[in-house]
Amino acid sequence: MNVRVRLAPSPTGNLHIGTARTAVFNWLFARNQGGTFILRVEDTDVERSKSEYTDNILQGLTWLGMNWDEGPSFQSQRLEIYRQAVQTLLDNGLAYRCYTTSEELDEMREAQKA
């Protein structure tokens, strides 16, 4: 078995202790097992993701002495792959579309809060 672990930070803020902790554990596990440590940036939140946060995260991981074996890859650059996978699932009857409106979702959230 080939161990593959990943860190998938969201560049919506600076590197924080929780991400650093996860990175250390995953990196150490990969190194101990002769595996691969993958860095995948979850930058699909277009409104909040910022390149300066990505830079901060990469610099922070480097400062911690962690190197990654693959990546960084950016989720926003892989959207077509995901669209094709979703279409395959839909075509094979393994997924279904949601037709709930934004307003209906908001109502459901409010009901759940109550």
Contacts in CASP RR format, 6 or more apart in sequence:
PFRMAT RR
TARGET T0000
AUTHOR 0000-0000-0000
METHOD contacts of the structure
MODEL  1
MNVRVRLAPSPTGNLHIGTARTAVFNWLFARNQGGTFILRVEDTDVERSK
SEYTDNILQGLTWLGMNWDEGPSFQSQRLEIYRQAVQTLLDNGLAYRCYT
TSEELDEMREAQKA
2 35 0 8 1.000
2 36 0 8 1.000
3 29 0 8 1.000
3 30 0 8 1.000
3 33 0 8 1.000
3 34 0 8 1.000
3 35 0 8 1.000
3 36 0 8 1.000
4 30 0 8 1.000
4 35 0 8 1.000
4 36 0 8 1.000
4 38 0 8 1.000
5 26 0 8 1.000
5 27 0 8 1.000
5 29 0 8 1.000
5 30 0 8 1.000
5 35 0 8 1.000
5 36 0 8 1.000
5 37 0 8 1.000
5 38 0 8 1.000
6 26 0 8 1.000
6 37 0 8 1.000
6 38 0 8 1.000
6 39 0 8 1.000
6 40 0 8 1.000
7 19 0 8 1.000
7 22 0 8 1.000
7 23 0 8 1.000
7 26 0 8 1.000
7 27 0 8 1.000
7 37 0 8 1.000
7 38 0 8 1.000
7 39 0 8 1.000
7 40 0 8 1.000
7 61 0 8 1.000
7 68 0 8 1.000
8 40 0 8 1.000
8 41 0 8 1.000
8 42 0 8 1.000
9 15 0 8 1.000
9 19 0 8 1.000
9 41 0 8 1.000
9 42 0 8 1.000
9 57 0 8 1.000
10 41 0 8 1.000
10 42 0 8 1.000
10 43 0 8 1.000
10 45 0 8 1.000
10 49 0 8 1.000
11 41 0 8 1.000
11 42 0 8 1.000
11 43 0 8 1.000
11 49 0 8 1.000
11 50 0 8 1.000
11 51 0 8 1.000
11 53 0 8 1.000
11 54 0 8 1.000
11 57 0 8 1.000
12 45 0 8 1.000
12 48 0 8 1.000
12 49 0 8 1.000
12 50 0 8 1.000
12 53 0 8 1.000
13 48 0 8 1.000
13 50 0 8 1.000
13 53 0 8 1.000
13 56 0 8 1.000
14 53 0 8 1.000
14 56 0 8 1.000
14 57 0 8 1.000
15 56 0 8 1.000
15 57 0 8 1.000
15 60 0 8 1.000
15 61 0 8 1.000
19 57 0 8 1.000
20 60 0 8 1.000
20 61 0 8 1.000
20 64 0 8 1.000
23 61 0 8 1.000
23 64 0 8 1.000
23 66 0 8 1.000
24 64 0 8 1.000
24 66 0 8 1.000
26 37 0 8 1.000
27 37 0 8 1.000
27 66 0 8 1.000
30 36 0 8 1.000
30 37 0 8 1.000
30 69 0 8 1.000
31 37 0 8 1.000
35 69 0 8 1.000
36 69 0 8 1.000
36 70 0 8 1.000
37 66 0 8 1.000
37 67 0 8 1.000
37 68 0 8 1.000
37 69 0 8 1.000
37 70 0 8 1.000
38 68 0 8 1.000
38 69 0 8 1.000
38 70 0 8 1.000
38 71 0 8 1.000
38 73 0 8 1.000
39 61 0 8 1.000
39 68 0 8 1.000
39 70 0 8 1.000
39 71 0 8 1.000
39 72 0 8 1.000
39 73 0 8 1.000
40 71 0 8 1.000
40 72 0 8 1.000
40 73 0 8 1.000
40 74 0 8 1.000
40 75 0 8 1.000
41 54 0 8 1.000
41 57 0 8 1.000
41 72 0 8 1.000
41 73 0 8 1.000
41 74 0 8 1.000
41 75 0 8 1.000
42 75 0 8 1.000
43 49 0 8 1.000
43 54 0 8 1.000
43 74 0 8 1.000
43 75 0 8 1.000
43 76 0 8 1.000
44 75 0 8 1.000
44 76 0 8 1.000
44 79 0 8 1.000
46 76 0 8 1.000
49 76 0 8 1.000
54 72 0 8 1.000
58 72 0 8 1.000
61 68 0 8 1.000
86 95 0 8 1.000
89 95 0 8 1.000
90 96 0 8 1.000
90 97 0 8 1.000
100 108 0 8 1.000
END
